[in-house]
Amino acid sequence: MKKTTLLLTGLLTLVTVGFAGTQTAHASSAVNSYISSEKIAPAKITSAVWSGFPKNAYRNGVGKPEGVVVHETANPSSTIYNEIAYMKKNYNNAFVHSFVDADHIINIANTNYLAWGVGFPGNARYVQFEQVEVHSKSAFAHEVANAAWYTAYLLHQYGLKPNRADYDGKGTVWSHRAVAKYLGGSTHTDPVGYYSSNGKKYFGQGYTMVQFYTLVKSYYNTDFSTTGSAASSSSSSSSDTAATSVDKVTYSDASVTATLSSDYSKYKLYNHVKNAYTNMKTYSWSSVGASTGKKIYINKKGVKDKQGSTWYRFSFSTAAGAKQYWAYSKAITLDDTTAAATSSSATAISTSSSAE
């Protein structure tokens, strides 16, 4: 927790200073600084998936969203449970995957299937969640922290990199306003107005999607799986209280090509380094069209601190938004040049991260 807090503080300070005078006013954030100074930890993710929601594949297939859309309910008198109950009764009009407030992150629809929150074509592309309006300084800061952490969590879960879409309509982190502006299908502008008004009311400064995105990136790039109880226990019931031991991993950046080894099928394909995160997913090699000698593009290396085993994160394409996977090093063949490049790549970004 101490390590994460220090890194978050450093990142937020860097942003506050700005890269130029014109950037500072937009990037500095009293809300983000408060979250850091108060050491606010995210809530647990509660799984309350309802079977009544329709299950339709994203445009690229089941389990292949391309980003996350952040919403806000625009209802000042409702609660998270009232919103969930209403959505179940009216899902034929609209529904989202999850709801967030100051104390909860509640997943109600399977994120492997699309939701109906922004119209066409956005519904077929993005995981979507709503923020319930809250009414105090502390509650707003906690809600923003929950929303940013959950966004980072979803990006990691689906092998996506942070990229702010509000800037140019291309990316993985979207406001509802950005979807309406760049893709159509809606005229809504949330959560922009809600962020701005609550930021001014409680912190004397309007909160923006730029500042929210900064917070998302700080969670994504740090050991966010230990920043709070959410990462260590994604629960489906209140009895899910047992602690889960995870392996500590040191990560470094890489940018090299390689191929699948002749032994690749002896190992599994993961969404994170094996046992470095509690919400592990595996994929079949056949689902990615794997074959011996198939070219891959490595962008991250992870070495387990105790075991010393090496893992690589890679994609099968250089296209923007290409899905990323993790595999044990013996599933991958590195030539001499590639091996040297990965061993001398950027310095480790975290000495105890289990968020990859």
Protein Blocks (a to p, Z undefined) as FASTA:
>chain_A
ZZmmmmmmmmmmmmmnopbfklmmmmpcfklmmmmmnopacdddddfbdfkbccdddfkb
ghiafbdcdddehiakbcfklmmmmmmmmmmmoccfbdcdfkbccdfbdfkbccdfkopa
klmmbccddddddfbfklmmmmmmmmmmmmmmmmmmnopacddfklnopajbdcfklmmm
mngoiacfbfklmmmmmmmmmnopacdfklmmmmmmmmmmmcfklmpmklmoccfbfklm
bccdddddddddddddddddfklmmpccdfbdehiafbdcdddfklnopaehiacddfbd
cddfklopacddddfbfbehiacddddfklpccdfklmmmmmmmccdfbfkbckZZ
